[in-house]
Amino acid sequence: MKLSSHRYGKARVRVVKILREGARHTVIEAEVQALLEGDFETSYTKGDNSKLVLTDTVKNTVNVLARDHLTEEMEMFALHLGRHFVQRYEQVQRAHIEIRQRVWERLGDHNHSFTAPGSPVPWVKAVVKAGDEELSSGVTDWLILKSTESGFSDYPKCEFTTLPETKDRIFASSVTAGWHWTKHPASFRAANEKIREAMLRPFCDNFSPSVQTTMAEMAEAAFAAVPEIDEISMALPNKHCNLINLQPFGLDNPNVVFTATDEPHGQIEAVFTR
């Protein structure tokens, strides 16, 4: 048997970086795949690991180099990663780097609040029977993120609690929300837009001590904006961005580089009535 080709590495290394210019932030989210090709044949044919660059090391390299080299120029970061592996390890003959970017667009002109293109996805539900009609509207896959002005602290702790308290964290969610109509507005489209705009104001402008508090503020703002709704249901999964510990590499991480993870996530749900 002949080994025709081979490469290996780490995939789906998800890194989030905050670029700060004073109070104005830019959020970069990248999903990196780094595969190495070279003199690794004996690891396949002879059980020899002596030349293997650990895939965990590949992941760490992406995270560490992101601290100083990940910018809005993704092409330059890809080249920097590839050059690092080829120059650092003589057994690496070729590095294959692929990066997918989630683009976070600024909400209006807000300094630290963002959404992603293609969201939200509107939905409508109607239940009709003789003499009675129920109508609801809403959104799903509504990606929103704020890069600061969010914290979580003063919660009860037990022997299984490991989460550290923080006064400054990323708050990201893929919101699902629905509202029930009591009567028809002059324009459903305009009313739905008013509801979404109203929900964004407390999310963007208020310090968030918890997802629960922000959720309630978003619902309260929607009720105030549109009198034709009487109930709002909301689900805000907490899409965690965990601060990466760079101390083992002799580097600090002043809330700059994070690992993005979807699983497991906090799931926060509530129904609010007028």
C-alpha positions in Angstrom: 0.0 0.0 0.0 1.2 3.5 -0.9 0.3 6.7 1.0 -0.5 9.0 -1.9 -1.1 12.3 0.0 -1.7 13.4 3.5 -2.3 16.6 5.6 -3.7 17.3 9.0 -4.3 20.1 11.4 -7.1 21.9 13.2 -10.4 23.0 11.9 -13.2 25.3 13.2 -10.8 27.4 15.4 -13.2 30.2 16.1 -11.6 33.4 17.4 -13.2 36.8 18.1 -11.1 39.9 18.4 -12.1 43.4 19.5 -10.3 46.2 17.7 -10.5 49.3 19.9 -10.1 52.9 18.9 -11.1 54.6 22.1 -14.7 54.0 22.8 -15.3 52.8 19.2 -15.0 49.1 18.6 -14.7 46.9 15.6 -15.4 43.2 16.0 -13.6 40.6 14.0 -14.8 36.9 14.0 -12.9 34.3 12.1 -13.2 30.5 11.7 -9.8 29.2 10.8 -8.7 25.8 9.4 -5.0 25.2 9.4 -3.8 22.0 7.7 -0.1 21.0 7.5 1.5 19.0 4.8 5.1 17.6 4.9 7.3 14.9 6.3 4.7 13.1 8.4 4.5 9.8 6.5 6.0 7.7 9.3 3.2 8.8 11.6 0.8 7.0 9.3 3.0 4.0 8.4 5.2 3.4 11.5 3.4 4.8 14.5 6.1 7.5 14.8 4.8 10.7 16.3 8.2 12.4 16.6 7.5 14.9 13.8 3.9 15.6 14.4 3.0 19.2 15.3 0.1 18.7 17.8 -3.3 19.9 16.5 -3.7 21.5 19.9 -0.6 23.5 19.2 -2.0 24.5 15.8 -5.1 25.8 17.6 -3.0 27.7 20.2 -0.9 29.2 17.4 -4.0 30.6 15.8 -5.2 32.1 19.0 -1.8 33.6 20.0 -1.0 35.1 16.7 -4.6 36.5 16.5 -3.7 38.8 19.4 -1.3 40.9 17.4 -2.0 40.0 13.8 -5.7 39.4 13.2 -7.1 42.6 11.6 -9.8 43.4 9.1 -7.3 42.2 6.4 -8.0 38.5 6.7 -5.7 37.8 3.8 -2.7 39.1 5.7 -3.5 37.0 8.8 -3.8 33.8 6.6 -0.4 34.5 5.1 1.1 35.2 8.5 -0.2 31.9 9.9 1.0 29.9 6.9 4.5 31.5 7.0 4.7 30.8 10.8 4.2 27.0 10.4 6.5 26.7 7.4 9.3 28.7 9.0 8.9 27.3 12.5 8.8 23.6 11.7 11.3 22.1 9.2 9.1 19.1 8.6 6.2 21.3 7.4 6.6 21.8 3.6 3.2 23.4 3.0 0.5 25.0 5.2 -3.0 25.2 4.0 -4.9 28.1 5.7 -8.6 28.7 5.1 -10.5 31.4 7.0 -14.2 32.1 7.0 -15.4 35.4 8.4 -18.6 36.3 10.1 -19.1 40.0 9.3 -20.5 42.0 12.2 -22.0 45.3 10.9 -22.4 48.3 13.2 -26.0 48.9 14.4 -26.5 52.5 13.1 -23.5 54.4 14.3 -23.3 52.7 17.7 -19.8 52.4 19.1 -20.0 48.8 20.4 -23.2 47.2 19.1 -23.4 45.0 16.0 -25.6 42.7 13.8 -24.8 40.2 11.1 -26.0 40.4 7.5 -29.0 38.3 6.7 -30.6 38.6 10.1 -33.2 38.7 11.3 -35.5 36.3 9.5 -39.1 37.5 9.9 -41.9 35.0 10.5 -45.7 35.1 10.8 -48.2 32.7 12.3 -52.0 32.8 11.8 -54.6 30.6 13.4 -58.0 31.1 11.9 -61.4 29.4 12.7 -65.0 30.5 12.4 -65.5 33.7 14.4 -61.9 33.8 15.7 -58.5 34.8 14.4 -55.1 34.8 16.1 -52.1 36.5 14.5 -48.5 36.7 15.6 -45.4 38.0 14.0 -41.7 37.8 15.0 -38.1 37.1 14.1 -35.6 34.3 14.3 -31.9 34.1 13.7 -31.5 37.7 14.8 -27.8 38.0 15.5 -26.8 40.8 17.8 -23.6 41.5 19.7 -22.2 44.2 22.0 -18.5 44.1 22.6 -18.7 45.8 26.1 -21.2 47.3 28.5 -22.2 43.8 29.7 -21.3 41.9 32.9 -22.4 39.1 35.1 -21.8 39.1 38.9 -23.3 38.7 42.4 -24.7 35.3 41.7 -24.9 32.4 44.2 -22.0 30.0 44.1 -21.5 26.4 45.2 -18.8 23.7 45.0 -19.5 23.3 41.3 -19.3 26.9 40.3 -16.3 27.8 38.2 -17.5 30.8 36.2 -15.7 34.0 37.3 -17.5 37.2 37.8 -17.0 39.9 35.3 -18.0 43.5 34.7 -17.0 43.6 31.1 -17.9 40.8 28.7 -19.1 40.3 25.1 -22.9 39.8 24.9 -23.9 37.9 21.8 -27.2 36.2 21.0 -29.2 34.8 18.1 -32.6 36.1 19.2 -36.0 34.5 18.6 -38.9 36.7 19.4 -42.6 36.8 18.7 -45.4 39.2 19.4 -49.2 38.7 19.5 -51.5 41.2 17.8 -54.6 42.4 19.5 -55.6 44.6 16.5 -54.2 45.4 13.1 -51.8 48.4 12.9 -51.9 50.8 10.0 -48.9 48.9 8.5 -47.6 45.5 9.8 -44.3 46.1 8.1 -43.8 49.5 9.7 -45.0 48.2 13.1 -42.6 45.3 13.0 -39.8 47.6 12.2 -40.7 49.9 15.1 -40.7 46.8 17.5 -37.2 45.7 16.3 -35.8 49.3 16.6 -37.3 49.7 20.0 -35.8 46.4 21.2 -32.4 47.4 20.0 -32.3 50.7 22.0 -31.9 49.1 25.5 -29.6 46.4 24.1 -27.3 49.0 22.6 -27.5 51.8 25.2 -28.0 50.1 28.6 -25.4 48.3 30.7 -26.5 44.7 30.8 -26.1 43.0 34.2 -27.6 39.8 32.8 -29.3 38.5 29.7 -32.5 38.3 31.7 -32.5 42.0 32.5 -31.8 43.1 29.0 -34.5 40.8 27.7 -37.1 42.4 30.0 -35.9 45.9 28.9 -36.2 44.9 25.2 -39.8 43.7 25.8 -40.8 46.8 27.7 -39.5 49.0 24.9 -41.4 47.1 22.3 -44.7 47.4 24.3 -44.1 51.2 24.6 -43.4 51.5 20.8 -46.4 49.6 19.5 -49.7 49.5 21.3 -51.3 46.9 19.1 -49.4 44.0 20.8 -50.2 42.4 24.1 -47.7 39.6 24.5 -44.0 39.0 23.6 -42.2 35.7 23.8 -38.4 35.8 23.7 -35.5 33.3 23.6 -32.0 34.7 23.9 -29.3 31.9 23.8 -26.2 33.3 25.2 -23.6 32.8 22.5 -20.5 32.6 24.7 -17.2 34.4 23.7 -14.7 33.1 26.3 -11.6 35.1 27.0 -8.5 33.1 25.9 -5.8 32.6 28.5 -2.6 33.7 26.9 -0.5 33.6 30.1 1.1 30.3 29.2 2.6 32.0 26.2 3.9 35.0 28.2 1.2 37.3 26.9 -1.6 39.3 28.5 -5.2 39.4 27.1 -6.9 42.7 28.1 -10.3 41.6 26.8 -9.0 41.5 23.2 -9.1 37.8 21.9 -11.9 35.4 22.6 -13.0 31.9 21.6 -16.5 31.8 20.2 -18.6 28.8 21.0 -22.2 27.8 20.4 -22.3 24.6 22.4 -23.2 24.4 25.1 -24.8 27.8 25.5 -27.0 29.5 28.1 -30.7 29.3 27.0 -32.8 32.2 28.4 -36.5 32.3 27.6 -39.5 34.4 28.9 -43.0 35.5 28.0 -44.0 39.1 28.8 -47.6 40.4 28.8 -48.7 44.0 28.8 
